[in-house]
Amino acid sequence: ICERFEFECAEGVHLTSTPFYGPQMLAYLIQNDLASARFLWKRMGKEFKGNDEIKAIWGVGKHIWQGKHTEFYAAISGRKWSKNNIQLVNLLRDTYRNNTLQLIGKAYSNISIGDCAGLLGLGEEETRALAKSCSWEEKNGCLFPTPLDSQSKSGGSIDH
């Protein structure tokens, strides 16, 4: 919908010249379509790139692109988001966290609770509770992840 609106604005179909760049970029990031988010940023006019919230959304996207988990969560939580974007920002945070949880389950045979907490943007107690809900074992400050069912995510989904 956002892409169609953007193209219609470019063609002069709509009276407004303000496409939904924030929600559009957030939708790309939620879908983990980093290339489309990047190209949207590149084709965006300077007048939109100067918008603080658009810049903040793009900053979040860059943290995803660069694999900077801690910075991603700090950027998400360190800003008061507009009512137009807050639900999408929360969905992006939860989707990113769930995707990271899936990757941890596949990639690690063991991981320290602290490292896992950093990757998930959670405190250590929240990480322990999440690991327990995923049926991961804990021993001597380490978690022993197992792959999660990617279809249901029932054990590891954390929806706030």
C-alpha positions in Angstrom: 0.0 0.0 0.0 2.8 2.4 0.9 4.7 1.7 -2.3 1.6 2.4 -4.4 0.9 5.6 -2.5 4.5 6.7 -3.0 4.3 6.1 -6.7 0.9 7.9 -6.9 2.4 10.9 -5.1 5.2 11.0 -7.6 2.7 11.0 -10.4 0.6 13.8 -8.7 -2.4 11.6 -8.0 -2.6 12.7 -4.4 -2.8 16.3 -3.2 -0.3 15.6 -0.4 3.3 15.2 -1.2 4.1 13.4 2.0 4.2 9.6 1.4 4.2 7.3 4.3 8.0 6.9 4.4 8.1 6.0 8.2 5.6 3.1 8.0 6.9 2.0 4.7 10.5 1.7 5.9 9.3 0.0 9.1 7.3 -2.5 7.1 10.5 -3.3 5.1 12.5 -3.7 8.3 9.8 -5.9 9.8 10.0 -8.2 6.7 13.8 -8.1 7.0 13.9 -6.6 3.5 16.9 -4.5 4.2 17.7 -3.9 0.5 14.2 -2.3 -0.1 14.6 -0.2 3.1 18.0 1.0 1.9 16.7 1.9 -1.6 13.7 3.7 -0.1 16.2 5.9 1.9 18.2 6.5 -1.2 15.2 7.7 -3.3 13.7 9.7 -0.5 13.9 13.5 -1.0 16.1 15.6 1.3 13.1 17.2 2.8 12.0 13.8 4.2 15.5 12.7 5.2 15.6 15.7 7.5 12.7 14.5 9.5 13.9 13.3 12.9 11.7 10.3 13.1 12.6 9.2 9.5 16.3 9.5 10.4 15.7 7.5 13.6 14.0 4.7 11.7 16.8 4.6 9.2 19.3 4.5 12.1 17.5 1.5 13.4 17.7 -0.1 10.0 21.4 0.6 9.8 21.9 -1.2 13.1 20.1 -4.2 11.7 22.2 -4.1 8.5 25.4 -4.0 10.6 24.3 -6.7 13.1 24.6 -4.3 16.0 22.0 -5.8 18.4 22.7 -3.7 21.4 22.6 -0.5 19.4 19.3 -1.7 17.7 17.6 -2.1 21.1 19.0 1.2 22.4 17.7 3.1 19.4 14.3 1.5 19.7 13.9 2.2 23.4 15.7 5.5 23.5 13.1 7.5 21.6 9.5 8.5 22.0 8.0 7.3 18.8 5.0 9.0 17.1 1.6 7.5 17.4 1.7 6.7 13.7 4.8 4.5 14.1 4.8 3.2 17.7 2.9 -0.1 16.9 5.2 -0.8 13.9 8.3 0.0 16.0 7.1 -2.5 18.7 6.3 -5.1 16.1 9.8 -4.6 14.6 11.4 -5.0 18.0 9.4 -8.2 18.7 10.0 -9.6 15.2 13.7 -8.9 15.4 13.9 -10.5 18.9 12.0 -13.6 17.8 14.2 -13.9 14.7 17.3 -13.6 16.8 15.9 -16.2 19.2 15.4 -18.6 16.3 19.0 -18.0 15.1 20.4 -18.5 18.6 18.6 -21.9 18.7 20.1 -22.9 15.4 23.6 -21.5 15.7 24.7 -22.0 19.4 25.3 -25.2 21.3 25.8 -23.1 24.4 25.9 -19.3 25.1 26.4 -17.4 28.3 23.2 -15.8 29.7 24.8 -12.4 29.5 25.7 -12.8 25.8 22.2 -14.1 25.0 20.6 -11.2 26.9 22.7 -8.8 24.8 21.6 -10.4 21.6 17.9 -10.3 22.7 17.9 -6.9 24.2 16.7 -8.3 27.6 17.9 -8.4 31.1 19.4 -11.6 32.4 16.3 -12.6 34.4 14.0 -12.0 31.4 16.5 -14.1 29.3 16.4 -16.9 31.8 12.6 -16.9 31.7 12.5 -16.8 27.9 15.0 -19.6 27.7 13.0 -21.7 30.1 9.8 -21.1 28.0 11.9 -22.4 25.0 12.8 -25.5 27.0 16.5 -24.6 26.9 18.7 -25.9 29.6 20.6 -23.6 31.9 23.8 -24.7 33.8 26.6 -22.6 35.4 25.5 -19.3 33.8 25.2 -20.8 30.3 22.2 -21.7 28.2 22.1 -24.7 26.0 19.8 -23.7 23.1 17.9 -26.1 20.8 16.3 -25.2 17.5 12.8 -23.8 17.9 9.8 -24.6 15.8 9.9 -21.7 13.4 6.2 -22.2 12.4 4.6 -21.9 15.8 7.3 -20.0 17.8 5.0 -20.9 20.7 7.7 -21.6 23.1 9.9 -18.7 22.3 7.6 -15.9 21.2 7.6 -13.0 23.5 4.9 -10.5 22.6 4.8 -7.5 24.8 
